Amino acid sequence: MSFRKKIVNLVMISAFFLVPTLAMAQIDPGCDPDDPLCPIDGGVSLLIAAGIGIGAKRVYDEKKKASVRQTEK
C-alpha cells in the first residue's frame, strides 16, 4: 500500500470517528410539550408547508385534467 493511500485511509477513518462527536444533539430547551405556548419550529413547520404545497399542486392538476376532459367532449 502506498504512502498516499495510507494517509487517505487515516484521514477517512479519523473523519468517520470524529464526525459523530461534532454532530451531537442539542440540549433540551426546557419547553413543556403540554404548554400551548411551546413553539413549533424548524422541521415541523417545513413539513406542514410542504404538505400544503403538495396538496395545492394535486388540486391544481386535478382541475387541469378535468378542464381537458371537458374540452375533449
N, C-alpha and C positions, 0 to 999 in steps of 0.2 A: 504494500500500500504506500502510495507516495505521500510526501510530507504535506502537500496541499490537501489531499483527501482527508488526512488525519486532522488537520486544522478545521476543515469544513465540518467534519463529523463532531468534533469537540464543540464547535460553536452551536451546531444544531441541537446537540444533547443538552448543552447548557441552557439554551433558549427554552427547550422543552421543559426543563425543570424550574426555570426562573419565572416563566410567564404566569403560572398559577399564583405565585406569590404576589405578582403585580395586579392580578385581577381579583382581588379579594372582595367579598360582598360588602356593601355599605352597612354602616351601623344603623340600627332601627331608630328612626327619628322620635319615637315615643308617642306617635299618634294612635289613639284608641280606634280600632276599626268600627266600633259601635257608635262613635261620635259622629253626628251628622255634619260637623264642620271639617271632618278629616278630608283633605283634598284628594281627588282622583287625578293623578298627574302622570305624565310620562307615557308609558306604553299603552295604558288602558285608553287614554283619550285618542291616541293614534289608531288603535284598533276600532274604536267607535267611528271615527272619521272614515276609515277605510270601509267599514261595513255600510255606512251611509252612501259612500261613493259607488260601491258595487251595486247596491240596491237601486240607486238612481240610474245607473247605466243599464241594468236589466229592464227597468221600466221603460227607458228610452228605446231600447232595442225592440221590446215587445210592441210598443206603439208604432215604431217604424215598420215592423213586419206586418202589423195589422193594416197600416195605410197602403202598403204594397199589395196586400191581398185584396183590398177594396178596389184599387185601381185596375187590377187584373180581371175583375169580374165584370 
